[in-house]
Amino acid sequence: MKESTFDVIVVGLGAVGSATLYQLSKRGINSLGIDQFDPPHTLGSSHGETRITRLAVGEGEEYVALAKRSHEIWAELEALSGKKIRTKTGGILLDSGLDPWSKHGVEGFWERTLRYAQNQKIAHQVLTHHEFQKKYPNLLLPPSGKIYWEEEAGYLFPEVAIQTQLDLAKKQGATVWTSSKADSIHSQGEYFQIRVEGKEILAKQVILSAGGWVKDFLSLPIKKRLSVCRQVLYWISIAEGCTDWQKYPVWMWGYGPAPEDFIYGFPSLDGKSIKMASESFVEVDHPDELNREVSEQEKEIFWVTKVDGKLRGLKKQILKTSVCFYTVTEDARFVIEPMNGDSNFLWVSACSGHGFKHSAALGEDLVKRLGY
Ligand SMILES: Cc1cc2nc3c(=O)[nH]c(=O)nc-3n(C[C@H](O)[C@H](O)[C@H](O)COP(=O)(O)OP(=O)(O)OC[C@H]3O[C@@H](n4cnc5c(N)ncnc54)[C@H](O)[C@@H]3O)c2cc1C
């Protein structure tokens, strides 16, 4: 076998690609992972300090098994590396109970979450408004609000997860090329020929996990199934004397009928600020066209529409922002498909704003689909 020939090449080493490469290396497969940047980086969908993980995922009951398995794999990675990847804080899902709240195009996200928790024996509670107010007074939920509490929910450190999986993959024999952009992938007999920075490399099988850039490899009708949508993360100052934000669980809150009528947040990690965000579904053509700046006007609108009157214990001071993007399908489902019907070349789009918590198990699922 030539030096530039591999059994499997993984194109894109973000959440999904790093998990896939780790799983291939664990099985001793001669594999190469390539990324156009140097992951973990801040230009894709996997940066910004934290990601929520929860088990009863209202996005679809079929994803519960992936979330559960990912929790096992994060624990395995922590044991192997000594690094902290997952923090269990518990999690709350709130619905204002005023207008039907639709998330990812389907109404009843709160009810579905509760149903999946019951069906799948996931430890949870439904709190009364009075119980909730006593415990979490910083979230100003109206009395009509519905409150779901989940024991196993918490947050992940995405950059640490990616770095750890890449480090372990290398230790277990995988090759990693960073600052290496795949320009084209073509089938050539029993191999795929990939053009990377002027070099030709060969692989028997390919996983294309290029996040929003996957569109570069798809034909127009397939490309149209994916929308790249800019998202902004905000770190907001905690008001003087309000120390309890550090003890909060992760939280998500749907307060109106539009998909954007949604906010979520994390406990304070530094004692000075909390990270929170909303969701936006304004489409840009391509990740390279994303506006990475956050204007003062945008920050003001965020404060007025998403913070003021909904949260307390915060100061009107935004300490930091970060721009990221979702790659969204219409029904928020993940896509894992053979490219041009060839099961040795799988393309993946596992985002729609909820992919990180599943990524460790998705990597395992992908290598099983390749027959390992
Ligand atoms: C603001 C925000 C908040 C989120 N919150 C949550 C959450 O709380 N919980 C949750 O579970 N999920 C959440 N998500 C979703 C989750 O983060 C994504 O599903 C996940 O990060 C997607 O990972 P990925 O591997 O598909 O993409 P990426 O991590 O973007 O990786 C793609 C990689 O491919 C590389 N690449 C692209 N093209 C090429 C090429 N031609 N050659 C070589 N390399 C290439 C890129 O450089 C990149 O490193 C959130 C997403 C965002 C943006």
PDBQT file of the ligand as one rigid body, heavy atoms in Angstrom, charges set to zero:
ROOT
HETATM    1  C1  LIG A 401     -24.355  28.548  18.520  1.00  0.00    +0.000 C 
HETATM    2  C2  LIG A 401     -24.568  27.069  18.523  1.00  0.00    +0.000 A 
HETATM    3  C3  LIG A 401     -25.091  26.465  19.644  1.00  0.00    +0.000 A 
HETATM    4  C4  LIG A 401     -25.302  25.088  19.668  1.00  0.00    +0.000 A 
HETATM    5  N1  LIG A 401     -25.773  24.522  20.810  1.00  0.00    +0.000 NA
HETATM    6  C5  LIG A 401     -25.880  23.181  20.883  1.00  0.00    +0.000 A 
HETATM    7  C6  LIG A 401     -26.198  22.569  22.120  1.00  0.00    +0.000 A 
HETATM    8  O1  LIG A 401     -26.366  23.253  23.145  1.00  0.00    +0.000 OA
HETATM    9  N2  LIG A 401     -26.278  21.209  22.162  1.00  0.00    +0.000 N 
HETATM   10  C7  LIG A 401     -26.061  20.442  21.057  1.00  0.00    +0.000 A 
HETATM   11  O2  LIG A 401     -26.153  19.213  21.165  1.00  0.00    +0.000 OA
HETATM   12  N3  LIG A 401     -25.738  20.999  19.870  1.00  0.00    +0.000 NA
HETATM   13  C8  LIG A 401     -25.632  22.345  19.765  1.00  0.00    +0.000 A 
HETATM   14  N4  LIG A 401     -25.270  22.942  18.582  1.00  0.00    +0.000 N 
HETATM   15  C9  LIG A 401     -25.047  22.084  17.404  1.00  0.00    +0.000 C 
HETATM   16  C10 LIG A 401     -23.668  21.454  17.385  1.00  0.00    +0.000 C 
HETATM   17  O3  LIG A 401     -22.705  22.317  17.897  1.00  0.00    +0.000 OA
HETATM   18  C11 LIG A 401     -23.387  21.008  15.949  1.00  0.00    +0.000 C 
HETATM   19  O4  LIG A 401     -24.353  20.034  15.607  1.00  0.00    +0.000 OA
HETATM   20  C12 LIG A 401     -22.007  20.408  15.759  1.00  0.00    +0.000 C 
HETATM   21  O5  LIG A 401     -21.042  21.228  16.332  1.00  0.00    +0.000 OA
HETATM   22  C13 LIG A 401     -21.755  20.208  14.264  1.00  0.00    +0.000 C 
HETATM   23  O6  LIG A 401     -20.492  19.597  14.112  1.00  0.00    +0.000 OA
HETATM   24  P1  LIG A 401     -19.917  19.248  12.667  1.00  0.00    +0.000 P 
HETATM   25  O7  LIG A 401     -18.796  18.318  12.900  1.00  0.00    +0.000 OA
HETATM   26  O8  LIG A 401     -21.031  18.832  11.767  1.00  0.00    +0.000 OA
HETATM   27  O9  LIG A 401     -19.417  20.651  12.071  1.00  0.00    +0.000 OA
HETATM   28  P2  LIG A 401     -18.085  21.473  12.424  1.00  0.00    +0.000 P 
HETATM   29  O10 LIG A 401     -17.752  21.317  13.839  1.00  0.00    +0.000 OA
HETATM   30  O11 LIG A 401     -18.283  22.838  11.870  1.00  0.00    +0.000 OA
HETATM   31  O12 LIG A 401     -16.954  20.719  11.619  1.00  0.00    +0.000 OA
HETATM   32  C14 LIG A 401     -16.808  20.731  10.234  1.00  0.00    +0.000 C 
HETATM   33  C15 LIG A 401     -15.322  20.741   9.941  1.00  0.00    +0.000 C 
HETATM   34  O13 LIG A 401     -15.103  20.466   8.574  1.00  0.00    +0.000 OA
HETATM   35  C16 LIG A 401     -13.994  21.229   8.144  1.00  0.00    +0.000 C 
HETATM   36  N5  LIG A 401     -14.038  21.342   6.691  1.00  0.00    +0.000 N 
HETATM   37  C17 LIG A 401     -15.034  21.876   5.961  1.00  0.00    +0.000 A 
HETATM   38  N6  LIG A 401     -14.763  21.786   4.642  1.00  0.00    +0.000 NA
HETATM   39  C18 LIG A 401     -13.572  21.162   4.545  1.00  0.00    +0.000 A 
HETATM   40  C19 LIG A 401     -12.775  20.788   3.433  1.00  0.00    +0.000 A 
HETATM   41  N7  LIG A 401     -13.134  21.024   2.159  1.00  0.00    +0.000 N 
HETATM   42  N8  LIG A 401     -11.599  20.176   3.679  1.00  0.00    +0.000 NA
HETATM   43  C20 LIG A 401     -11.184  19.932   4.957  1.00  0.00    +0.000 A 
HETATM   44  N9  LIG A 401     -11.919  20.280   6.044  1.00  0.00    +0.000 NA
HETATM   45  C21 LIG A 401     -13.103  20.880   5.831  1.00  0.00    +0.000 A 
HETATM   46  C22 LIG A 401     -14.179  22.546   8.878  1.00  0.00    +0.000 C 
HETATM   47  O14 LIG A 401     -13.000  23.308   8.922  1.00  0.00    +0.000 OA
HETATM   48  C23 LIG A 401     -14.667  22.071  10.226  1.00  0.00    +0.000 C 
HETATM   49  O15 LIG A 401     -13.588  21.911  11.136  1.00  0.00    +0.000 OA
HETATM   50  C24 LIG A 401     -25.034  24.307  18.524  1.00  0.00    +0.000 A 
HETATM   51  C25 LIG A 401     -24.498  24.917  17.387  1.00  0.00    +0.000 A 
HETATM   52  C26 LIG A 401     -24.256  26.285  17.389  1.00  0.00    +0.000 A 
HETATM   53  C27 LIG A 401     -23.673  26.918  16.161  1.00  0.00    +0.000 C 
ENDROOT
TORSDOF 0
